[in-house]
């Protein structure tokens, strides 16, 4: 959705009216990636900057969600370990116990 949908006009980025401090940065893109970006810019009527900011914010929030999911899974398995329904733990212990381990020299 372009900024003009909020009544700001196509030349006024929406974030200028939200009080968000911005810093300009240089990003190097391959010709192929730039062509894909420009195709999306033309299709959606938005600026490169808007699309890049949105994509980066989505990527960063995805990373945060993945880390939170991992943390919650570890917490859940720590609180309630998965049941050993196949007897894998007992089988592994029996295999280790049956190995002819060398005794340390005294």
ZADO-1210 file (C-alpha; in nm, 4 decimals, padded with zeros to 6 digits):
<atoms>
<atom x="00.0000" y="00.0000" z="00.0000" code="UNK" pos="1"/>
<atom x="00.1560" y="00.3266" z="-00.1055" code="UNK" pos="2"/>
<atom x="00.1771" y="00.6296" z="00.1196" code="UNK" pos="3"/>
<atom x="-00.0797" y="00.8082" z="-00.0971" code="UNK" pos="4"/>
<atom x="-00.3420" y="00.5700" z="00.0417" code="UNK" pos="5"/>
<atom x="-00.3139" y="00.7619" z="00.3693" code="UNK" pos="6"/>
<atom x="-00.3798" y="01.0959" z="00.2002" code="UNK" pos="7"/>
<atom x="-00.0165" y="01.2071" z="00.2123" code="UNK" pos="8"/>
<atom x="00.0491" y="01.2190" z="-00.1579" code="UNK" pos="9"/>
<atom x="00.2818" y="00.9896" z="-00.3528" code="UNK" pos="10"/>
<atom x="00.5945" y="01.2008" z="-00.2879" code="UNK" pos="11"/>
<atom x="00.5620" y="01.2038" z="00.0926" code="UNK" pos="12"/>
<atom x="00.6834" y="00.8878" z="00.2670" code="UNK" pos="13"/>
<atom x="00.4459" y="00.7874" z="00.5456" code="UNK" pos="14"/>
<atom x="00.7220" y="00.7528" z="00.8048" code="UNK" pos="15"/>
<atom x="00.7925" y="01.1284" z="00.7873" code="UNK" pos="16"/>
<atom x="00.4560" y="01.1797" z="00.9534" code="UNK" pos="17"/>
<atom x="00.5042" y="00.9125" z="01.2191" code="UNK" pos="18"/>
<atom x="00.7992" y="01.0753" z="01.3949" code="UNK" pos="19"/>
<atom x="01.0392" y="00.7937" z="01.3056" code="UNK" pos="20"/>
<atom x="01.4045" y="00.8931" z="01.2863" code="UNK" pos="21"/>
<atom x="01.5655" y="00.7516" z="00.9732" code="UNK" pos="22"/>
<atom x="01.9242" y="00.7033" z="00.8672" code="UNK" pos="23"/>
<atom x="02.0222" y="00.6751" z="00.5051" code="UNK" pos="24"/>
<atom x="02.2445" y="00.3806" z="00.4138" code="UNK" pos="25"/>
<atom x="02.3975" y="00.2401" z="00.0984" code="UNK" pos="26"/>
<atom x="02.2986" y="-00.1109" z="-00.0045" code="UNK" pos="27"/>
<atom x="02.4665" y="-00.2848" z="-00.2956" code="UNK" pos="28"/>
<atom x="02.2416" y="-00.5118" z="-00.5013" code="UNK" pos="29"/>
<atom x="02.3067" y="-00.7413" z="-00.7947" code="UNK" pos="30"/>
<atom x="02.1519" y="-00.6399" z="-01.1271" code="UNK" pos="31"/>
<atom x="01.9091" y="-00.9313" z="-01.0963" code="UNK" pos="32"/>
<atom x="01.7949" y="-00.8366" z="-00.7467" code="UNK" pos="33"/>
<atom x="01.7599" y="-00.4722" z="-00.8475" code="UNK" pos="34"/>
<atom x="01.5472" y="-00.5732" z="-01.1474" code="UNK" pos="35"/>
<atom x="01.3222" y="-00.7808" z="-00.9201" code="UNK" pos="36"/>
<atom x="01.2947" y="-00.4907" z="-00.6771" code="UNK" pos="37"/>
<atom x="01.2086" y="-00.2452" z="-00.9543" code="UNK" pos="38"/>
<atom x="00.9443" y="-00.4823" z="-01.0904" code="UNK" pos="39"/>
<atom x="00.7821" y="-00.4933" z="-00.7463" code="UNK" pos="40"/>
<atom x="00.8140" y="-00.1141" z="-00.7091" code="UNK" pos="41"/>
<atom x="00.6327" y="-00.0623" z="-01.0403" code="UNK" pos="42"/>
<atom x="00.3640" y="-00.3187" z="-00.9578" code="UNK" pos="43"/>
<atom x="00.2901" y="-00.1842" z="-00.6088" code="UNK" pos="44"/>
<atom x="00.3494" y="00.1872" z="-00.6726" code="UNK" pos="45"/>
<atom x="00.5848" y="00.2118" z="-00.3736" code="UNK" pos="46"/>
<atom x="00.9421" y="00.3284" z="-00.3370" code="UNK" pos="47"/>
<atom x="01.2495" y="00.1068" z="-00.3253" code="UNK" pos="48"/>
<atom x="01.3139" y="00.2362" z="00.0235" code="UNK" pos="49"/>
<atom x="00.9688" y="00.1367" z="00.1483" code="UNK" pos="50"/>
<atom x="00.9994" y="-00.2136" z="00.0082" code="UNK" pos="51"/>
<atom x="01.3537" y="-00.2667" z="00.1376" code="UNK" pos="52"/>
<atom x="01.2581" y="-00.1409" z="00.4861" code="UNK" pos="53"/>
<atom x="00.9525" y="-00.3652" z="00.4939" code="UNK" pos="54"/>
<atom x="01.1500" y="-00.6691" z="00.3754" code="UNK" pos="55"/>
<atom x="01.4247" y="-00.6086" z="00.6309" code="UNK" pos="56"/>
<atom x="01.1768" y="-00.5602" z="00.9154" code="UNK" pos="57"/>
<atom x="01.0038" y="-00.8852" z="00.8173" code="UNK" pos="58"/>
<atom x="01.3339" y="-01.0718" z="00.8041" code="UNK" pos="59"/>
<atom x="01.4460" y="-00.9417" z="01.1419" code="UNK" pos="60"/>
<atom x="01.1147" y="-01.0167" z="01.3122" code="UNK" pos="61"/>
<atom x="01.1221" y="-01.3680" z="01.1602" code="UNK" pos="62"/>
<atom x="01.4648" y="-01.4259" z="01.3174" code="UNK" pos="63"/>
<atom x="01.3293" y="-01.3077" z="01.6528" code="UNK" pos="64"/>
<atom x="01.0261" y="-01.5377" z="01.6225" code="UNK" pos="65"/>
<atom x="01.2487" y="-01.8352" z="01.5353" code="UNK" pos="66"/>
<atom x="01.4662" y="-01.7701" z="01.8418" code="UNK" pos="67"/>
<atom x="01.1573" y="-01.7434" z="02.0637" code="UNK" pos="68"/>
<atom x="01.0151" y="-02.0679" z="01.9239" code="UNK" pos="69"/>
<atom x="01.3464" y="-02.2440" z="01.9908" code="UNK" pos="70"/>
<atom x="01.3527" y="-02.1061" z="02.3463" code="UNK" pos="71"/>
<atom x="00.9966" y="-02.2203" z="02.4118" code="UNK" pos="72"/>
<atom x="01.0631" y="-02.5687" z="02.2728" code="UNK" pos="73"/>
<atom x="01.3699" y="-02.6119" z="02.4939" code="UNK" pos="74"/>
<atom x="01.1763" y="-02.4842" z="02.7934" code="UNK" pos="75"/>
<atom x="00.8900" y="-02.7248" z="02.7212" code="UNK" pos="76"/>
<atom x="01.1131" y="-03.0302" z="02.6787" code="UNK" pos="77"/>
<atom x="01.3070" y="-02.9349" z="02.9913" code="UNK" pos="78"/>
<atom x="00.9867" y="-02.9068" z="03.1912" code="UNK" pos="79"/>
<atom x="00.8366" y="-03.2257" z="03.0460" code="UNK" pos="80"/>
<atom x="01.0848" y="-03.4459" z="02.8576" code="UNK" pos="81"/>
<atom x="00.9587" y="-03.6460" z="02.5637" code="UNK" pos="82"/>
<atom x="00.8544" y="-04.0011" z="02.6521" code="UNK" pos="83"/>
<atom x="01.0791" y="-04.2811" z="02.5342" code="UNK" pos="84"/>
<atom x="00.8034" y="-04.4794" z="02.3644" code="UNK" pos="85"/>
<atom x="01.0350" y="-04.6980" z="02.1582" code="UNK" pos="86"/>
<atom x="01.2706" y="-04.7891" z="02.4403" code="UNK" pos="87"/>
<atom x="01.5558" y="-04.6162" z="02.2598" code="UNK" pos="88"/>
<atom x="01.7134" y="-04.5010" z="02.5840" code="UNK" pos="89"/>
<atom x="01.7205" y="-04.8526" z="02.7313" code="UNK" pos="90"/>
<atom x="01.8464" y="-04.9976" z="02.4018" code="UNK" pos="91"/>
<atom x="02.1285" y="-04.7432" z="02.3840" code="UNK" pos="92"/>
<atom x="02.2320" y="-04.8161" z="02.7431" code="UNK" pos="93"/>
<atom x="02.2344" y="-05.1907" z="02.6713" code="UNK" pos="94"/>
<atom x="02.4481" y="-05.1404" z="02.3584" code="UNK" pos="95"/>
<atom x="02.6997" y="-04.9287" z="02.5494" code="UNK" pos="96"/>
<atom x="02.7094" y="-05.1753" z="02.8369" code="UNK" pos="97"/>
<atom x="02.7752" y="-05.4616" z="02.5929" code="UNK" pos="98"/>
<atom x="03.0835" y="-05.2975" z="02.4393" code="UNK" pos="99"/>
<atom x="03.4232" y="-05.4400" z="02.5339" code="UNK" pos="100"/>
<atom x="03.5615" y="-05.1171" z="02.6792" code="UNK" pos="101"/>
<atom x="03.9272" y="-05.1018" z="02.7613" code="UNK" pos="102"/>
<atom x="04.0019" y="-05.0635" z="03.1283" code="UNK" pos="103"/>
<atom x="04.2322" y="-04.7741" z="03.2192" code="UNK" pos="104"/>
<atom x="04.5820" y="-04.8728" z="03.3300" code="UNK" pos="105"/>
<atom x="04.6467" y="-04.8468" z="03.7022" code="UNK" pos="106"/>
</atoms>
